Amino acid sequence: MPCRWLFTLLYGLHIVWTGLQASIQAQAYKANALWFCLVMGAAAIGASFLYRAGRNSVAWKLAGFVVAMVFGFYLFCLIKHPEEDATLRVGLIIFSSVAQAAVILMPTPPRR
């Protein structure tokens, strides 16, 4: 898929925004959410640059790791504390993680 790098870049930016939005909604500095999302978002953005550079194998592994970590963490939070984490922010990041998993698992078309 030629635009796999673009979707991965947008996913990384969405992760970073999710961390920022946690602090904005709480009107307080949420260090854990911010740093987790900054690190995972930076890793996803790095994977998008690796896709762009043609390093598909390394990018696939890095993007897969990020998707697994983000999806697993937010799903765990949603299940453990549904009264706190049943928000649009958490739902959107879970949904976009599933969409990103679909993007990175799509087969690559053969080169001519």
Number of C-alpha atoms within 10 A of each C-alpha: 11 9 12 17 25 15 17 25 22 17 23 28 18 19 28 23 17 21 22 19 16 20 16 12 10 9 9 9 12 16 13 12 16 19 14 17 23 20 15 23 26 18 19 30 26 19 26 28 18 19 23 16 11 12 13 19 11 13 25 17 13 20 27 18 15 24 24 14 15 19 20 14 14 18 18 13 15 18 12 11 11 12 9 9 17 13 11 9 17 18 15 14 20 20 13 18 24 14 15 22 18 11 16 21 11 11 9 11 8 6 4 3
